[in-house]
Amino acid sequence: MTTHFVAGRRRLRLCQLFIIFGALCVTVVARAKNKHYQGRPFHDGVYNGGPQHIPGRVMCAYYDLGGEGVAYHDADAKNNGSGGLNPADGTYMNQFRMEEGVDTSYTKFHDAIDNNPYNLVQPPENLLYVGWVVEGEWFNITVNVQRTAVYTADLLYTSSSGGDISFDVNGKKLTQPVTVQSTYNASDPIAWRQMHHWGLMKGLIEVKLRKGVQVLTLHVLTKGHMNFAYLDFKPKGG
């Protein structure tokens, strides 16, 4: 009986070691999936919240720090919004990420720009967004998923001609190409304002995300001429 007891104890210890080893492997893999990524969650003097939380609103203008080819790819090095369309006057909104290549701006309610009568939905005033996007551009957003689940995401956006986008997670394909509907309205007599007709695509994507820190990538696949304000992630059926 003593021999059997000792053997049983040894088998139990071995099983425990295998369980511990397996748990360590999972932890290492979870950490390793982003080990080569050099980008960092956005932060500045106003926003210092770390990775954006899912479920919740993920602000596109809070794309990662790290620069061209790491945190984003943009067709040119100039921010056409901050410091361009929005003069560098010392204000936070006009100079937001002014030195980076991703084009950023914010909603304005003077002269019926972003509060125009052709909106499909009314955006908040002074809402930062990524704009002037063209085919081939992309940007990364580090997020912290609170629990493993299937999520749907709504997109607050404008698009003068429609187009296709897609999403990756941790460098791997998350979605197939998704068509963004045009918000063009021929009734608007002001041509440039076609880029300011805001819409909300509910349930743009439905994806399974695992708990923990992940890196989402939004790719612009076709056409461009879109503005992206935020993605609102909610648990499916929640």
C-alpha positions as CSV (number, residue, x, y, z in Angstrom):
1,M,0.0,0.0,0.0
2,T,2.9,2.4,0.8
3,T,4.4,1.8,-2.7
4,H,1.1,2.5,-4.4
5,F,0.5,5.6,-2.2
6,V,4.0,7.0,-3.1
7,A,3.4,6.3,-6.8
8,G,0.1,8.0,-6.6
9,R,1.6,11.0,-5.0
10,R,4.2,11.2,-7.7
11,R,1.6,11.0,-10.4
12,L,-0.4,13.7,-8.7
13,R,2.7,16.0,-8.6
14,L,3.4,15.3,-12.2
15,C,-0.2,16.2,-13.2
16,Q,0.1,19.4,-11.1
17,L,3.4,20.2,-12.9
18,F,1.8,19.7,-16.3
19,I,-1.1,22.0,-15.3
20,I,1.3,24.7,-14.1
21,F,3.5,24.3,-17.2
22,G,0.4,24.6,-19.4
23,A,-0.8,27.7,-17.7
24,L,2.7,29.3,-18.0
25,C,2.7,28.5,-21.7
26,V,-0.6,30.2,-22.2
27,T,0.7,33.2,-20.3
28,V,3.9,33.4,-22.4
29,V,1.9,33.0,-25.7
30,A,-0.5,35.7,-24.6
31,R,2.4,38.1,-23.9
32,A,4.4,37.0,-26.9
33,K,1.7,37.7,-29.5
34,N,2.6,41.5,-29.4
35,K,6.3,41.2,-28.4
36,H,7.6,42.6,-31.7
37,Y,5.2,45.5,-31.8
38,Q,6.9,48.8,-30.9
39,G,3.8,51.0,-30.7
40,R,2.3,52.3,-27.5
41,P,-1.1,53.3,-26.3
42,F,-1.9,56.9,-27.0
43,H,-1.5,59.4,-24.2
44,D,-1.1,63.1,-23.8
45,G,-1.7,65.9,-21.3
46,V,-5.5,65.5,-21.7
47,Y,-5.9,61.7,-22.2
48,N,-3.9,59.4,-20.1
49,G,-6.2,56.4,-19.8
50,G,-4.0,53.8,-21.3
51,P,-5.4,51.2,-23.7
52,Q,-9.0,52.0,-24.6
53,H,-11.6,49.6,-23.1
54,I,-13.8,47.2,-24.8
55,P,-16.8,47.2,-24.3
56,G,-16.9,50.9,-24.9
57,R,-16.2,53.6,-27.4
58,V,-12.8,53.3,-29.1
59,M,-11.7,56.7,-30.3
60,C,-9.9,56.5,-33.7
61,A,-8.0,59.7,-33.1
62,Y,-6.4,58.0,-30.1
63,Y,-4.5,55.6,-32.5
64,D,-1.2,54.4,-31.1
65,L,2.1,56.2,-30.7
66,G,5.0,54.9,-32.6
67,G,5.0,56.7,-35.9
68,E,4.9,55.8,-39.6
69,G,5.2,52.1,-40.3
70,V,4.8,51.2,-36.7
71,A,1.5,52.7,-35.3
72,Y,0.1,53.7,-38.7
73,H,0.7,54.2,-42.4
74,D,-0.3,57.4,-44.1
75,A,0.1,58.4,-47.7
76,D,2.0,61.6,-46.8
77,A,3.9,62.9,-43.7
78,K,1.7,66.0,-43.3
79,N,-1.3,66.2,-40.9
80,N,-3.8,67.9,-43.3
81,G,-6.1,68.7,-40.4
82,S,-4.2,69.7,-37.3
83,G,-1.9,72.6,-38.2
84,G,-3.3,72.6,-41.8
85,L,-7.0,73.1,-42.1
86,N,-7.0,73.9,-38.4
87,P,-4.3,76.6,-38.0
88,A,-1.6,76.1,-35.4
89,D,-2.9,78.7,-32.9
90,G,-1.8,77.2,-29.7
91,T,-5.1,75.5,-28.9
92,Y,-5.3,71.8,-28.1
93,M,-7.9,70.9,-30.7
94,N,-6.2,72.7,-33.6
95,Q,-2.8,71.3,-32.8
96,F,-3.8,67.8,-31.8
97,R,-1.1,65.4,-32.9
98,M,0.0,68.0,-35.4
99,E,3.5,66.6,-36.0
100,E,2.2,63.1,-37.0
101,G,1.2,61.9,-40.5
102,V,-2.3,60.7,-39.7
103,D,-4.8,63.4,-40.6
104,T,-6.9,64.5,-37.6
105,S,-9.6,67.1,-37.1
106,Y,-12.7,67.7,-34.9
107,T,-16.3,68.4,-35.4
108,K,-17.3,72.1,-35.7
109,F,-20.7,73.6,-35.2
110,H,-20.1,77.0,-36.7
111,D,-21.3,77.7,-40.2
112,A,-23.3,74.5,-40.3
113,I,-20.2,72.4,-41.0
114,D,-20.7,69.3,-38.8
115,N,-24.2,70.2,-37.6
116,N,-25.5,70.5,-41.1
117,P,-29.1,69.5,-42.0
118,Y,-27.8,66.6,-44.2
119,N,-26.4,64.6,-41.3
120,L,-27.9,61.1,-40.8
121,V,-27.0,61.4,-37.1
122,Q,-25.8,64.4,-35.1
123,P,-22.2,64.0,-33.8
124,P,-21.1,65.7,-30.6
125,E,-19.3,69.1,-31.0
126,N,-15.5,69.1,-30.7
127,L,-15.3,65.3,-31.4
128,L,-11.8,64.3,-32.6
129,Y,-11.7,62.1,-35.7
130,V,-9.3,60.6,-38.3
131,G,-9.9,62.0,-41.7
132,W,-8.6,62.5,-45.3
133,V,-8.1,58.7,-45.5
134,V,-7.1,57.1,-48.8
135,E,-6.7,53.5,-50.0
136,G,-3.9,51.6,-48.4
137,E,-3.7,53.6,-45.2
138,W,-4.0,52.0,-41.8
139,F,-3.7,52.7,-38.1
140,N,-3.4,50.7,-34.9
141,I,-5.3,51.1,-31.6
142,T,-4.3,49.3,-28.5
143,V,-7.3,48.2,-26.5
144,N,-8.0,46.3,-23.3
145,V,-10.8,43.7,-23.8
146,Q,-12.5,43.3,-20.4
147,R,-13.8,39.8,-21.1
148,T,-13.7,37.2,-23.9
149,A,-16.9,37.5,-25.9
150,V,-18.5,38.2,-29.3
151,Y,-18.8,41.9,-29.8
152,T,-20.6,44.1,-32.3
153,A,-19.2,47.5,-33.2
154,D,-21.0,50.6,-34.5
155,L,-19.0,53.1,-36.5
156,L,-19.6,56.9,-36.4
157,Y,-18.2,58.2,-39.7
158,T,-18.6,60.1,-42.9
159,S,-18.0,58.9,-46.4
160,S,-18.6,60.8,-49.6
161,S,-18.3,57.8,-51.9
162,G,-18.4,54.6,-49.8
163,G,-15.5,52.2,-49.6
164,D,-14.2,49.0,-48.0
165,I,-12.3,48.6,-44.8
166,S,-11.1,45.7,-42.7
167,F,-9.7,44.9,-39.3
168,D,-6.8,42.9,-37.9
169,V,-6.1,41.9,-34.3
170,N,-2.5,41.4,-33.2
171,G,-1.4,41.4,-36.8
172,K,-3.9,38.6,-37.9
173,K,-7.0,39.0,-39.9
174,L,-10.1,39.7,-37.8
175,T,-12.6,40.5,-40.5
176,Q,-13.2,40.2,-44.2
177,P,-13.6,43.5,-46.2
178,V,-16.5,45.5,-44.8
179,T,-18.4,48.0,-47.0
180,V,-18.9,51.4,-45.5
181,Q,-22.0,53.0,-46.9
182,S,-21.8,56.4,-48.6
183,T,-23.3,59.4,-46.8
184,Y,-23.3,61.5,-50.0
185,N,-26.4,63.6,-50.4
186,A,-26.9,65.3,-53.8
187,S,-29.3,67.9,-52.2
188,D,-26.4,69.6,-50.4
189,P,-25.3,72.6,-52.5
190,I,-21.9,72.8,-50.8
191,A,-19.5,70.3,-52.4
192,W,-16.9,70.1,-49.7
193,R,-19.5,69.5,-47.1
194,Q,-20.1,66.0,-48.5
195,M,-17.2,65.0,-46.2
196,H,-19.2,66.2,-43.2
197,H,-22.4,64.2,-43.6
198,W,-22.2,62.1,-40.4
199,G,-23.7,58.6,-40.2
200,L,-23.8,55.7,-37.8
201,M,-23.3,52.2,-39.2
202,K,-24.8,49.9,-36.5
203,G,-23.3,46.5,-36.3
204,L,-20.6,47.2,-38.8
205,I,-18.7,44.2,-37.6
206,E,-19.3,41.2,-35.3
207,V,-16.1,39.7,-33.9
208,K,-14.9,37.5,-31.1
209,L,-12.2,39.1,-29.0
210,R,-10.3,37.5,-26.2
211,K,-9.8,39.1,-22.8
212,G,-6.6,41.2,-22.4
213,V,-4.6,43.8,-24.2
214,Q,-4.9,43.6,-28.0
215,V,-3.9,45.7,-30.9
216,L,-6.6,46.4,-33.4
217,T,-5.7,47.6,-36.9
218,L,-8.2,49.5,-39.2
219,H,-7.2,49.1,-42.9
220,V,-8.6,51.4,-45.6
221,L,-9.0,49.0,-48.6
222,T,-10.8,51.0,-51.3
223,K,-11.7,54.6,-52.3
224,G,-11.0,56.4,-49.0
225,H,-12.6,59.9,-48.6
226,M,-13.9,58.9,-45.2
227,N,-13.7,60.3,-41.7
228,F,-13.7,57.9,-38.7
229,A,-14.7,59.2,-35.2
230,Y,-15.2,56.1,-33.1
231,L,-16.1,52.4,-32.9
232,D,-18.6,51.6,-30.2
233,F,-18.1,47.9,-29.1
234,K,-20.9,46.1,-27.2
235,P,-21.2,42.4,-26.2
236,K,-23.5,40.7,-28.7
237,G,-27.0,40.5,-27.2
238,G,-25.8,42.7,-24.3
